[in-house]
Amino acid sequence: MKKVGIYEAAVQGGAEVVVFGEGDYERVNPENSHHWPDGFRIPRLVKQVDHIISLPVAKTHIIADFTMGIKNWVGLIPPFDRNYLHLKEEEKENFARMISEIHLARKPSFLVMDATKVFLSGGPSRGDLAEPGLVIASSDLVANDVIGLALLKTLGTIEEIQEKSVWDQPQIKRAVELGLGVKGPSEITLRTYNIPEEEKILKELLR
């Protein structure tokens, strides 16, 4: 956080920066988290606050295919539970479902996704970079990610995303099944400001 400037910006803005330690977590086992038979741990603070704003980045990911709002929530769980999650990474569908099920413990109230620079392949730390110069903001987890996926498709991305409907991505499908967000394109209202990709994004939502 200090390297990229987030720490300093937070402190200057009057925020308290909290780094979670081993004793700061509690185990939860939400209903319908079928792919976490023993549950998982989240910070106690998550249950105590009124709102959580998630700040994902739109990019491809060499294991999960993409990381946006849904995948960003993996940051809530401690290293031990992340290790258990990654034991399932060879089972792509179950891996994606597990990621979505973390939100059964708590959803973000709002998402502000950085798409000023995106990875079109590779990721999460290195990849082929494009610079659409956009920020995507939504109160809906699923809407955030399908818009991000549609954007990557308009720019030309990996086959696992390019050749598939945004609604057929396992992370998205499981999130929809769990009622974590919108169920289809008719429930999304896209409000843009001078975005040349708007028409292409809308077409990708309908495929």
C-alpha positions in Angstrom: 0.0 0.0 0.0 2.9 2.4 0.7 4.6 1.6 -2.5 1.6 2.5 -4.7 0.5 5.5 -2.5 -2.7 4.1 -1.1 -1.5 4.1 2.4 -0.5 7.8 2.4 -3.7 8.8 0.6 -5.8 7.0 3.2 -4.0 8.6 6.1 -4.1 12.1 4.6 -7.9 11.6 4.0 -8.4 10.8 7.7 -8.8 7.0 7.4 -7.5 4.4 9.7 -5.5 1.7 7.9 -6.0 -1.8 9.4 -3.8 -4.8 8.5 -5.6 -8.0 9.7 -3.7 -10.4 11.9 -4.3 -14.0 12.9 -6.6 -13.1 15.8 -8.8 -10.7 13.8 -10.8 -13.5 12.0 -13.8 -15.5 12.8 -15.0 -18.7 11.0 -18.3 -18.5 9.1 -20.2 -21.2 7.2 -23.0 -19.4 5.3 -26.0 -21.3 3.9 -25.4 -22.4 0.3 -21.6 -22.2 0.5 -21.5 -25.8 -0.7 -18.0 -25.7 -1.9 -16.6 -24.7 1.5 -17.7 -27.7 3.6 -16.0 -26.4 6.7 -16.6 -22.8 6.0 -14.0 -20.1 5.9 -12.8 -17.1 7.9 -13.4 -13.4 7.5 -12.3 -10.4 9.6 -14.6 -9.7 12.5 -14.6 -6.1 11.4 -16.5 -7.1 8.2 -19.6 -7.8 10.3 -19.3 -4.6 12.4 -19.2 -1.9 9.7 -22.2 -0.4 8.0 -20.7 -0.4 4.5 -17.8 -1.9 2.5 -16.6 -0.3 -0.7 -14.6 -2.7 -2.9 -11.9 -1.3 -5.1 -11.0 -4.0 -7.7 -9.0 -3.7 -10.9 -10.2 -5.1 -14.2 -7.7 -7.6 -15.6 -7.2 -11.2 -16.7 -5.8 -13.8 -14.3 -3.7 -16.8 -15.2 -5.7 -19.1 -12.8 -9.1 -17.6 -12.5 -9.3 -16.2 -16.1 -10.3 -12.8 -14.7 -10.2 -10.8 -11.5 -12.7 -8.1 -10.9 -15.2 -7.5 -8.1 -16.1 -11.1 -7.4 -12.4 -12.3 -7.3 -11.4 -9.2 -5.3 -13.2 -10.6 -2.2 -10.6 -13.4 -1.9 -8.6 -10.6 -0.2 -11.0 -10.9 2.8 -10.0 -14.4 3.7 -6.7 -15.3 5.5 -3.8 -17.1 3.9 -4.8 -20.6 5.2 -8.2 -20.4 3.6 -6.7 -19.0 0.4 -4.4 -22.1 0.3 -7.5 -24.3 0.6 -9.1 -22.4 -2.3 -6.1 -22.8 -4.5 -6.1 -26.6 -3.9 -9.2 -26.4 -6.1 -7.7 -24.3 -8.9 -7.3 -27.3 -11.2 -11.1 -27.8 -10.9 -11.9 -24.5 -12.7 -15.6 -24.6 -12.2 -15.4 -25.3 -8.5 -12.6 -22.8 -8.0 -14.8 -20.1 -9.5 -17.8 -21.2 -7.5 -15.8 -21.0 -4.2 -14.8 -17.4 -5.1 -18.4 -16.4 -5.6 -19.5 -18.1 -2.4 -17.3 -16.0 -0.2 -19.8 -13.2 -0.7 -22.4 -15.1 1.2 -20.7 -13.9 4.4 -21.0 -10.3 3.3 -21.4 -8.4 0.0 -19.8 -5.0 -0.8 -22.2 -2.1 -0.6 -20.5 -0.4 -3.6 -17.7 -1.2 -6.1 -15.4 1.3 -7.8 -13.4 -0.7 -10.4 -10.2 0.7 -11.9 -10.2 0.1 -15.6 -7.9 3.0 -16.4 -5.3 0.3 -17.3 -6.3 -3.3 -17.8 -4.5 -6.6 -18.6 -5.8 -8.3 -21.7 -3.8 -11.5 -21.0 -1.6 -12.7 -18.2 -2.2 -11.3 -14.8 -2.5 -10.7 -11.9 0.9 -9.0 -11.7 2.1 -9.0 -15.3 0.4 -9.0 -18.6 -0.4 -7.4 -21.9 -1.6 -3.9 -21.0 -4.3 -1.7 -22.5 -5.3 1.7 -21.3 -9.0 2.4 -21.8 -9.0 5.1 -19.2 -12.2 4.1 -17.5 -13.6 3.7 -14.0 -16.6 1.4 -13.5 -18.8 2.1 -10.5 -21.8 0.0 -9.4 -23.8 -1.1 -6.3 -24.3 -4.5 -8.0 -21.5 -7.1 -7.9 -22.6 -9.0 -11.0 -23.3 -5.9 -13.1 -19.8 -4.6 -12.2 -18.1 -7.8 -13.5 -20.1 -8.4 -16.6 -19.4 -4.8 -17.7 -15.7 -5.3 -17.0 -15.7 -8.6 -19.0 -17.6 -6.9 -21.9 -15.0 -4.2 -21.9 -12.1 -6.7 -22.1 -13.9 -8.4 -25.0 -14.2 -5.1 -26.9 -10.4 -4.7 -26.6 -9.6 -8.3 -27.5 -8.6 -10.6 -24.7 -7.9 -14.3 -23.9 -9.9 -17.1 -25.5 -11.5 -18.1 -22.2 -13.2 -14.7 -22.1 -13.4 -13.7 -25.7 -15.2 -16.9 -26.9 -17.7 -17.1 -24.1 -20.8 -15.0 -23.1 -20.0 -12.9 -20.1 -23.0 -14.7 -18.5 -21.5 -18.1 -19.0 -18.4 -17.4 -16.9 -18.4 -19.7 -13.8 -17.9 -16.9 -11.3 -20.8 -15.0 -12.8 -23.1 -18.0 -13.1 -22.6 -19.0 -9.5 -23.1 -15.4 -8.3 -26.4 -15.2 -10.2 -27.5 -18.6 -8.7 -26.8 -17.3 -5.3 -28.7 -14.0 -5.8 -25.7 -11.8 -5.4 -26.6 -9.5 -8.2 -28.5 -8.9 -11.5 -29.7 -12.0 -13.4 -29.4 -10.7 -16.9 -28.7 -7.7 -19.2 -32.3 -6.4 -19.0 -31.6 -5.5 -15.3 -28.6 -3.4 -16.1 -28.8 0.4 -16.8 -25.6 1.6 -18.3 -24.8 5.3 -17.7 -21.7 6.4 -19.5 -19.8 9.7 -20.1 -18.2 10.0 -23.5 -17.3 6.3 -23.7 -16.6 5.2 -27.3 -16.9 1.5 -26.4 -20.5 1.9 -25.1 -22.2 0.3 -28.1 -19.7 -2.6 -28.2 -20.1 -3.2 -24.5 -23.9 -3.3 -24.8 -23.6 -5.9 -27.6 -21.4 -8.1 -25.5 -23.9 -8.0 -22.7 -26.6 -9.4 -25.0 -24.5 -12.3 -26.4 
